[in-house]
Amino acid sequence: MKNKPFTNRLTFAWSGIKVGIKNEKSLRTQLWAAVAVIAMLFIFQPELIWWALVGIVIVLVLAAELINTALENLADHLHPEQHPKIKIVKDCAAGAVLVLSIGALWIGFLTIVSVFTD
């Protein structure tokens, strides 16, 4: 897979995103939340810095969901039976998504506060 043309690598990445969307309900939920948040940005029109912050946390949460999906699939493939160490890997990956989601909620809250206090 190394040293493939950029267009091939882009195709591989897009394929991963499509698989994640198709197979992971939590990723689809996060995508719908992102669409709703972006709609709210258009409605409330906060300052540009808030658009940037919200955009960054949206991308981070979606990327974490994709990494979580990749780790879960790899772990399940390598060790299909339940194993305490595999559980730790999956739980930590899910925890990373949760931490980023809480951070995204915090940024969302501060964005709303900034809109209504200006």
N, C-alpha and C positions, 0 to 999 in steps of 0.2 A: 504493500500500500504506500510505501514511502516514495517520494519523488514523482508522484503522479501530477499531471497538469492541474492547475487551479480549478478548472471547470469540473474535473472529475471529483476533486476533494469537496467542492461545493455541492455536487450531487450526493455524495456520501453524507454530508452534514444534513442536507435537506431530507434525505431518506430517514435519518435518525429522528429528526423533528417529527416527521409524519408518523413514524412508528410509535413515538411517544404519545402523540395526540390520539392515535387510534387505540392504543392499549392502556393508557393510564387515565383513569377518571380524575385523579387529583390534578393532573396537568391540564385537562380540559376545564376543570373548575377554575384553576388559576388563570387560564386564558380568558375565560368569561369575566372574571373579576378585573383583569387588566383592561378589557374592553370597556367595562362599566366605569372604571376609574378614569380612563382617557376621555370618555364622554363627559364625566363630571368636570374634568379640566376645561373642556370646551365651554361648558355651561358657566362655571365660576370664574374663568379667566384669571388665574393667579399670576403672579410675576413669573418671569421666565426661569428664574432659579428653581422655583417649585416644580415646573415642568421637567427640568433636568433631573432634579432629585427623584421625583416620582418615576420618571423614565428609567433611571438607574436601578431603583429597587425592583421595578417590574422585570427588567432584564435579569437581575440577579436571582429573583425567585424562580423565574422560568428556567434559567440555566441550572439552578440547584435541583429543580424537579427532573430535568433531563439527566443530570449526573446521578441522582438517586435512582432513576429508572435503569440507567446503565449498570450501576453497581448491583441492584437487585437481580437483574437478568444474568449478569455474570456469576453472582454468587449462587443463584438457583441452578445455573448450568453446571458449575463446577462441583456443587454439593447439593443435590436435589433433596436429600433428607434434612430434617431439622437438625441444627447443630448450634450449640450455645455461642460459638465464636462468629458464625454466620449471622446469627440474630443480632449480635453486637454491631456488626458492620451495617446491617440494614437499619437498625434503630438509630445509629449515629447519623447515617445519611438522611433519614427522615427527620431527625432532630435538627440537622442543618437547615432543611427546608422550613421547619417550624420557626427557628430563630430568625431567618431572613423574612419570613411572613410577618412575624411580630414587628420586626424593624420596619417593614413596609407599612403596616398599620400605623405605626408611630409617625412615619413621614406623612401619611395621609391625614392623620389627626392634626399635625402641625400645619399642613397645607390649608386645611379648613380654617383653623384658628387664624392663620395669616390673612386669609381672604376676608374674614368677618371683623378683623381688628384694624384693617387699613382704612 
